[in-house]
Amino acid sequence: MPLSFATNGMMYGRYRLIERIGAGGMATVWRASDEALDREVAVKVFTATATTPEAIRLQEREARTAAGHTHHGLVTLLDAGVDQSEEHGDRIFLVMELIDGFDLKVYLENNPLTARDIAYIGHDVAEALEYLHHHDIVHRDIKPANIMLSGFRGGGTRPRAKLTDFGIALPTDRITPAEGTTTGTAAYLSPEQANLDLVGPPTDIYALGLVLLECFTRQIAFPGDAVQSALSRLMRDPEIPETLDPEWRVLLKAMTAREPKARPTATEAMLSLRDLVISNIGRRRTDEDGDTVVPFNEASRIAAVRRLAVLDTEPEDELDRITSIAARALKAPVALISIVDSDRIWFKSRHGVTFDQIARDPGLSASAVLRQEPWIIEDAAKDPRSSENPLVMGDFGLRFYAGVPLTTTDGYSIGTLCVLGFEPRSVSDDDIATLVDLAAMAITRIEGSASALGRSSTGLS
């Protein structure tokens, strides 16, 4: 689409179009500059001019749906309007946050995903669907092209998925069988859509199941033209590879069940995917071929702890400042730099407690070192990972835990930087980012101290 539909490439006298970054059947998406606020945004310009009641209804529906619902798993709508510079008719446009990344369709065309990455993506989308379904909205067009990966470059980074495109989303009480079947992308239609039945939240779960399956196989489960693809799912279930872990097979089979009532809810799918993230434990090492997952080796991890000679050492002001900052930044009564030994958890730095170690078995940091991602427990009394922990059930009264691993330069998690609380609470992405940054400072200090000690013992300076 040329820029001629906007005066000098400017829409609404504010948004300067820079380059086209996506196109679909209904709209084109542009990278643009918001001249008023000096920021980059994404501008979605509907391809069809808003001249018919149906076109106007579909375009206004997306604007209303996106504007009325804000969630970290949804692409944020910033503005909307009608551009009247085109002589052939007015065009509705939406201004959205610009995602630094790719859509899942583009990413899969060029890159494989680990099981853990797939679990993260599925979790984020399921969480967004939980929010939409709670507000009685069915998306109806879950597909890789409508899932944005924010800031994901592989190599061990955590993918952050955001759901976009609400052009055919509808309140559940307004979806008729006819309307449910005439929209959506054929490859990801649910059996009830293909069978002219009423659609609802299970429709989105079925489509998400097909998307996650495609992440593993990098092939569409039901290929062919629109009719062939739609009819195939009425006659058979998608083929789930035998090579997948049993937990994945069970979940994908449930999500893609032909009977809507047999599928999990968005909440159930989200919790199952969270458990799959946790179970895909490993130490990441990057080689020439890319990111691979190396089985966790406790003996090697303990050797790394010993090599750093950090256990039972004197307090360090720099590390104490880090725990103090962590406690203050997250408004937590307790902050710890924990080193996980073979039979104990020793606190290199502690803020808010007087004891300097606990047995390894009840310590949540012992679980946190098994992963390369933040370990967040918002309500320890209700979370199955911690509800029977002695620190939760006993006099200590732990209710909240947020820890990030202290990972050495050669890839071993020797402990955590964590904050604890005695009331249930949540954390924001900024809170987690703060902990990650502080943990990086802490491990740099610990490794630097070990290096200095090594030079001193050999007489080097």
N, C-alpha and C positions, 0 to 999 in steps of 0.2 A: 504494500500500500504506500503510495507516495505521500509526501508531506503536504500536498496541495489542499487537503481538506482542512488544514489549520493555517491561519494567517502567519506566514513567515515561520512555520514550524512551531507556532505558539498557540496553545489552547487556553481559552478562558482568560487570555491576557496575563497568564501566570505560569503555565507549565510549558517549558520549551522541550520539544521532543528531540532526543539525541540519536537513538538507534532502536531498531526493532529487535526485541529479544524473544518473542514468541508469537505464535499465530495458531488459531483454531478455527472451527467451523463458524463460531459466532462472533469472534473478536480477535483483535491484534493487540499485543502488549508491547509497550515501548519503555525503554529507559528514558527518563526525563529529568529535567532540572526544575525544582520548585523555586522560581526566581524570588518569591516573596520571603521564603525562609532559608534560602541558600542550602538546599539539601537535595539529594538524589531520591527519586521516587519511581514507582512503576505506574504507568498510565495504561489502563485497559480501555480501548476504543472499540465499541461494538461495530462489527462489519456492516450489518444491515442498518439502514437509516430507520429512525424511529417514526415511521409513517403509518403503520398499521396498529390497531389496538393490541394484537397479539405480540408484535415486536416490542411495543412500549411496555406491555405487561411483563414480559420475560426480563427485559433489561431493568425495569424499575424493581422487580422482585429481587434481583441479585443485590442491588444497592440497598434495599431495605433490610434484607437478611444479613448482609455483611455489616451494615452500620449498627444493627441492633444487637450484635453478639460479639463480645470481646473476650478472647482467650489466647493464652500463649501458644496454643497449638493451631491457631487460625491466623492466616495472613490478615493484617490489620488494614481496614479501610480508613483512609485519611480524608477523602473529599469525594464529591460526585457532582456532576453537572451535565448540561446539554450544550454541545458546541454547535453554533449556528452559522459557522463560516462556510459550510458546504452547500453549494447551490442545489444539490439533489436531495437535500433533506437534513433534518437535525440528527445529530449523533449523541447518544448518551455515552459518557465516559466515567470511569471510576479511577480514583487515585489511591494507590495502595503502597504499603511499605515495600521497599526494594529489598528483596532477599539476596544476600551474598552467597550465591550457590547455583545449583541446577535443580531441575525437576527430576524426579526419580526415573522417569522414562529415559531421559538423556543419559543419566548416570549409568543405568543398566546396559545401555547400548555400548558402553566403552569400558566398564569396570565390573568385576565381581564384588559381592558383598559377603562378609563373614556372617555366620549364624548370629553372632552377638549384635552386629550392626543391624541385621534384619529385625531382631527382637526390639532394639531401640526404636527403629522406625515404626514398627507395628505398635509399640507401646504409645508413642506420641500420637499417632493417628487415632488409636482406640480411645485415648484420653480426650482428644478433640471431639470424637463422636459421642463419647459419654456426655460431654457438655451440650452438644447440639441436641441429642436425644432427650436429655433432661429438660431442654427448652422446647420439646415437641417439634424439632426440625429434623427431617430426613434429607441427607445430602443428595442421594440418588445418582451420583456420578463419581464414585470412588475409583480412581485409576492412577497409574504411575504418573501421568502427565499433570495430575492435579495435586501431587504431593511434592512440596518443595523441600530440598535439603539445604538447610542454612549453615553456611560456613564449613561444610564437610568436604575434606580433601583426602580421606582415607588415612593410612599411615598411623592408625591408632587413635585418631580424633573421634569424638563421640558425635554421631550424626544427630542433628536436631531436625525433626520433620514438622512441616506446617501444611495444613490443609487449605486449599484455595478453591476458587470457582464455585460460586453458589448460584449459578445461572438457572439451575433447575431444582434447587432445594425448595421444599415446601413444608408448611406445618402438617403434622400427621393427620389432623382432622379435615384437611382439604384435599388429600390425595385420593383420586378415583382410580379404579382399575385402568381405565383408558389412559389417564394422564401418566400413570406409573409405567406403562408399557411403551409409550411413544417417545420417551426421553431416556437418556443414558447412553453409554457406549456399549456396543453389542458384545464385545469380548468380556465385559465385566457385569453384564446384566444378571440378575438373580433369576432362579427358576420361576418365581411368582411373577416377575415382570414378563418373562417370555411366555408365560401361561395365561396372561391377561387377568391375573389375580391382583387383589389389593396389596400394596407394598407398605412397608413400615420400617422401623429401625433394623430388623433382621436383614433387610435388603442391603444396607450399608455393610453389615458384618460379613455377608457372603462375598461382596466385592472386595473387601479388605483381605479376606482369606485368599482369594485368587491373586491379589497383588503380592501378598507375602510368598505364596507358592511360586509366583513368577520371579521373585527375587532370588530364590534358590535355583530354579531351573533356567532362568533367562529365556523362557519360552512362554508364549500365551497358552493357557490351559485349554481353551476352546478356540482354535484358529478357524479360518474360513471367512466367507462373506457373512453379512449380517444375519441372514436367515439361517444358514448352516451353523453359525456359532451359537445363535440363540437356542436352536432346537437341540443341539448336542447336549446341553446341560439338563434337558428334560429326560434324556435317555440314559445318562451315566454320570457318575461322580468324576471329578477331576482326578487324574493320576498323581498320587503323592509318592515320591521316590522312596524305595525301601531303605536307601542309605541315610535318610534323615534320622535324627535321634527320635526315640519313641515319644518323648514329650511333644516334639514338634508335629509328629504324625497325628497324634491324638487331637491336638489343638486345631490343626488345619482341616482334619476330617470333620470336626465339630463345626467349624466356621463355615464350611462349604457343604453342610448337610442340605439336601433338597427340601426338607421340611423346615420352614422358618422357626417353628417352636423348638426345634432340636438344636438351634444355634445358641451360642452364649450371648449374653448381653454385652454391650460395650464395656461395662465395668468388669465383667468376668473375663473378657478377652484381655483387657488392660492388665489385670492382676496376673493372669497366666503369662503374659508376655514379660511382665516385670520379673516373675520367677525364672523365666528362661534367660533373661539377662544375667541374673545372679548365678544361675547354674552353669553358664558358659564362662567358667573361671579359667584364667590362664595368664601367662606372662607374655606380653607382646614383644617381639623382636623383629626389626625390619632388616630384610636382606635385599639382594639385588633384584629379586623377583617381586618385591613388595611386602605387604604386611602378612605375617603368618602368626598363628597362635601356638606357643610352645607349652606343653603340659607343665603344670605347676610343680616345682621341685623344692620341697621344704628343706631338704638337706642343703641345697645350694643357697637358699634364702638365709638360713641360719649361718652359713659360712660367711655371707655378706655382712650380717650383723656383727659377727666376730671380727671380721677384717676391719670394720670401721672403729672398733674398740670404743664404742660409745656407752656400753652398759656400765653402771655404777661409777660414772664420772661426776665431777663437780658441776654444779649449775653454771650456766653461761648467760651473761646479761643479755646478749643478742637474742638468744632463744627465749628467754623470759619475756622480752619485749614482744616477741611474736605471739606468744600465748595471751599476753595482756591485750594486744591489739585485736586478736581473734575474739576474745570474750567481749570486748567493748563494741566491736563492729557488729557482731551478731546478737548483742544484748543477752549473752549467756552467762550464767553464774560460774561455770566451770569450763576451762580450756586446758588441753593437755597435748604435749608432744610425747606420744607413746612409742616405745620400742618393744616389739613383740619377740620375746625370747622363746626358747623351746618349752618352758613350763611356767612362764610368768610374763606379765606386761609391766615393764618398768617405765616410769615417767621421767624423761630427760628434763622436761619443764612442766610445771603444774601451776595453774591459777585457779584458786577457789577450793582446793582440797589440801589436806596436810599429809596424807599418806603418799608414799612414793612408789608403790607397786601393788599389784593384785595378782592372784592366780590367773593363768591364761584361760582356763575353761569358761568362766563367766564373762570374760571381757569381750565387749563388742568389737574392739579394735582387732582382736584375733580373726574375726570374720572379715573385717574391712581390708586386711592385708591380702586376702585372697583375690582381690579384684583390682582393676586399674581405673576404677571410677569412684566417684563419691558414694558413700554409704549413708543413706538418710533414713532415719526412723522418726516419724513425726509424732506417733503415739505408741510408745513402747508397750503399753499395757494391752493394746489391741492388735499390734503387728505380730503375725505368727512367727516372725524371725526372732522376736525378743520377749514375747509375752510370758514365757516360763523362765526367763533369765533371773538368777538370784538377785542381781542388781536392781531388777524391776520389781520383783515380788517381795524383796526383803526391806530392811530398814533404810537402805540408801535411797529408795524411792525414785529411781531413774525413770523419766518419762519421754525424754527427747535426746536424740543422738544424731550428730552430723559429723562425719569424718571423711577425710581425703587421704589417700596413701602418700607416704614418703617414699618415693621411688628413686633408687640410685641410678646413676648414669648408665649402668649395665643392666638395668631393667628389673631389679629386685625390690619388692615392697618390704621395707624393714619395719614399718610401723605406720602411725597416722598422726596427723594434726586433727584434733577433734574438739568439738564443743558439746557440752552436756547441759541438760536442764531438767527441772523437776515438774514441769507442766507441759502438756502436749502443745506443739506449735508447728508451723510450717517454715520453710526457707524459700527465698527467691533465687533466681538464677544469679543475681548479683552477689548474694550471700555465698553461694557455692564458688563463684569465681574468686571472691575474696579469699576463701579458704585455700583454693588451689594455688593462688599466687603466694600466700603466706607459707604454704607447704613447700613450694619451690625454693623460697628463701631459706627455710629451715634445713632442707636436705643439702642445699649448697653450703650452708654453714657447717653441717655435720661432716660432709665429705671434705671440706676445706680443713677442718680441725684434724681429721684423720691423716690427711696428706701432710700437714705441718708436723704432726707427731712422728710420721714416718721419716721425714727429712731430719728431724731432730735426733732420732734414734740412730741414724746412719752417719750423723755428723755433717749432713749436707745443709746448705742454707740457700 
